[in-house]
Structures are given as C-alpha cells and as structure tokens.
C-alpha cells in the first residue's frame, strides 16, 4: 500500500474513518515506511475476547510494527474514553512518533479537543441505567437530559444517551456543561496530521460484506462460541458487530446465512452513523479517499 507522499515522519498521524475503510492497513504502511508506534483508537478492539470480530490487527501485522492498546482489556472490565486517554498520555511521553488509528470518534475528539474530568459513575447508578435501558426506557432517559446535552449528543445511540443520563444523575450537572469546562487537549490538531478516510457507500458496502465473510473463514463463529457461556449483552465488550447475530445462530434462532446477512446490514448501518458523526465533527481533518490506496 502506498502512503500520502507529504506525510511528515516527525509528526504524529491520526487516521479515522468508517469501519472497513482500511485504516489499519494505512497505519501499518506508514509505520513500515517511516517508523512509529500504531495506537488503537477503536473502542471494541481494546477487548481481549474479540480479535476476529473487532477486526484487530493479525499476529502477522503486529509483528511488522509496534502496536499498542489492542486486546489489553478483559471482557468484564470497565473501559472508557477516560481510560484510553490516560493510556495515550503515557505513550506520548515516550520517544516514538504515534500513529493513532480507529473508528471511535469520541476517542479522537478527547485527544484533540480535550476531555472533561467527569467523576466516575457509582455502581448503583450504572446498574439502574443498565436496567432501564434493557427495559426499553431509553426514551425516558433521553427526556430527562438537559436541553444543551440533548442538542449535542447522538440521541439515536442508546449508549451515548445512557452515559449522558448517568453523568447528570451522578453529578447533578449535564454532560454539555462538563464538556464546556474541558481542559486543554493532549494533542491539538495543529500538532499532528489528521487523516479522515472517506468511501463511496456502494464501495464500502461491498467491502463490508467481503470482510465479514473473511471473518467467518478465519474462525469468527468459534470466537463467539468461546464467549457464549459468559455472554452478557449489556456489557460494552458485547457490542462487537456480528456477535449478537452469531450468538443467535449458535442458540438455534437463525441460520448462519441469516446471521451473516443481519451482521452485514448492522455493519453498514454502523458505518453510516460513523460517516455522519465524522462529517459533522471532523471538518478540519484532511479527507482521503479510501479507495486511493
């Protein structure tokens, strides 16, 4: 894979984009050509139990360049953007140029815009929020948010709504107010090279389908089977796209073809949400055509 010719080997690189656009491949190409440490910025790839379904770099790829923050978090462990930012802060103190890549927009916004120091959610509040979301009360949680927060977050994302509700319930202050008190960022955009991979919908849809087929061929079904006894759909680690669909298949509720189709559709919908988020929040990033590499 060729890399953009004007990438400065002395400055950090950020690579964002929808799922399946080739972010990891571009990061590896840059690391091989110029050196650097590849740092994960994907909220699912941090979990140890989803190597295949989260599209984590393969052992062959991780042998070609240093990779950090991949698969280092247990399936039952809490992990937030705050955890991630603290770990990246430590890596920034090291001698190596960082190549940060992934599809979790909140990680990048925290890194380049700063992150509010919000107190941790108490276990009892988290338990209540989980129960209410599981009971289908996401609309009530959404309605309880202050107007500024409702105007700022993705109201169609149940986890974002739950997080905002937890903050408000725990602190008595809306998430938007906390964000407005955000400290200086660790890595301002002006100090790095931010690349946003973009792709045509049809091109990406076909690529998503092919990638899921490769996941199945690589053992995704066995990976889900290994997680089945301890399966809890409420855990953040269980949000790997394809996991729910393949769990249903293993429980005899769908055929494998039906599970494959459902997972492919879910991935395309996820990519659409990512594109919308990136276009709204990453207007200062350099757009790069995914099919150019």
MIGUVEX-883288 format. One record per residue (C-alpha): x, z, y. Coordinates in steps of 0.02 Angstrom, whole numbers, plus 50000, padded with zeros to 5 digits. Layout:
MIGUVEX-883288
XZY;...
END
This chain:
MIGUVEX-883288
500005000050000;500644995550173;500525008050315;500205005050501;501864999450574;501755010650727;501645027350634;502945038950709;503875047950567;504245062650682;502435067250721;501055074550610;499745062550544;497895066250519;496875054750405;494985056950399;493575046050337;492095045050219;492325048150035;493145034249932;493925025350081;495705027550016;496295042150123;497375049949987;498185033249946;498625030250129;499325047950146;500405045349992;501025028550057;501535036550222;502385051150133;503355039350019;503895028250163;504295041450292;504315058450207;503175073050241;502015085350154;500235079850111;498975093450153;497215093650086;495765093850211;494345092250086;493255107550053;492975103149869;494745098249824;495335116149854;494435122149696;495415123049535;493955118449421;493605100949491;495125089849476;494205074049423;492525075449510;493295080449677;494495065549665;496015076749681;497695067649676;498285064549498;499845072749424;500745056149444;500305055749630;500795073849662;502475070249579;502845056949711;502695068249864;502385086649902;500535091149904;499815107449971;498115116449966;497455106849816;496615116149672;497255133149725;495585142149743;494575149449598;492805143449565;492075160649606;493145163449759;492505162749938;493435149950043;493005144750220;493695134150360;494505150150424;495445152450261;496015134450267;496585135450449;497635150950415;498495142150271;498835126650376;499545137750514;500845144050390;501285126150339;501505121350521;502875134450533;503885125250401;505175111550428;504155096950360;503025084750451;501225086850391;500085072750335;498365080750333;497035070850241;495245073550184;493405071150220;492885088150286;492605085550471;492475104150510;494245106850447;494905093750567;493895099950715;494525117650683;496305111250676;496245100150832;494935109150938;495155127250883;494095139250781;493085153950843;493605170750770;491905174750693;491765191050592;491565189050404;489805188750335;489375205150245;488955202950060;487155208850084;486845195850220;487615182150113;486545187349966;484955186850070;485425169750141;485785162849967;484135169349902;483145162150046;483985145150033;483685144849844;481855149349876;481645134249989;481615143950152;482905133250240;481595128550370;481345146750416;483215149350430;483325134050541;481895140150652;482745156950676;484285149150757;484535149450945;484205132951037;486035129551079;486555131350897;485105120450836;485655106850957;487445107350895;487435108450706;486865096350570;485105103050539;484925092150383;486375101050298;485715116950214;487435125050204;487765122350389;486065129850431;486385144550316;488095147650392;487375147550569;485985159450516;487245171250436;488285171650595;486775175450702;486135188650583;487835196950567;488405196750748;486815195450850;487565180350935;487285161950899;488595150850820;488635139850976;489125154751084;490535159150965;491135141150968;491135141151158;492365155751152;493555146051040;495435149151062;496735135451085;496945123550936;498405124250817;498695105450826;497925096450976;497545078050952;498865073551083;500195081350972;499805070950818;499245053850755;497395054550707;496785040150598;494945037850554;494635026150407;493065015650426;492215004650299;490774992350283;489285000150193;489224987150055;491104987650026;491085006550017;489535007249906;490354996049776;491955006149785;490985022449759;490165015549602;491825009749530;492645026349569;491295036249479;491495025149327;493355028849331;492965047449342;491885046249187;493255036749096;494525049949150;493505064149074;492285069849209;490985074149077;492205085448986;492665093549152;490845097649185;490625103749006;492075115849034;491145123049185;489435123849102;489475141649034;489915148649205;488845136449305;488045143349464;487325130149581;487345142549727;489245143249733;490145132249860;491265126249718;489735119049630;489425106249768;490585093349693;489555077249695;489155072349518;489245090049449;487385093649462;486935076649391;488105078349242;487535096349211;485765089749195;486355076649071;487285089448966;485715100148961;484735085348893;483705082449050;484345064749087;485305050849004;487095047549053;486585031349139;485295040849241;486575054049287;487825040649337;486555031949448;485995048249529;487785053449563;488205036549638;486695037349753;487125055149805;488905049849846;488295035349953;487125047050047;488555059250073;489655045250140;488285040350262;488195058250328;490085058550346;490085042150444;488755048950562;489735065050590;491405056250616;490695043650739;489915057450842;491375069650839;492945058950820;492815046250959;494605049651014;495305045750841;496095028950805;494915018450696;495735009850548;494864997650432;494925004850256;494974987650176;496524982950277;497654992150156;
END
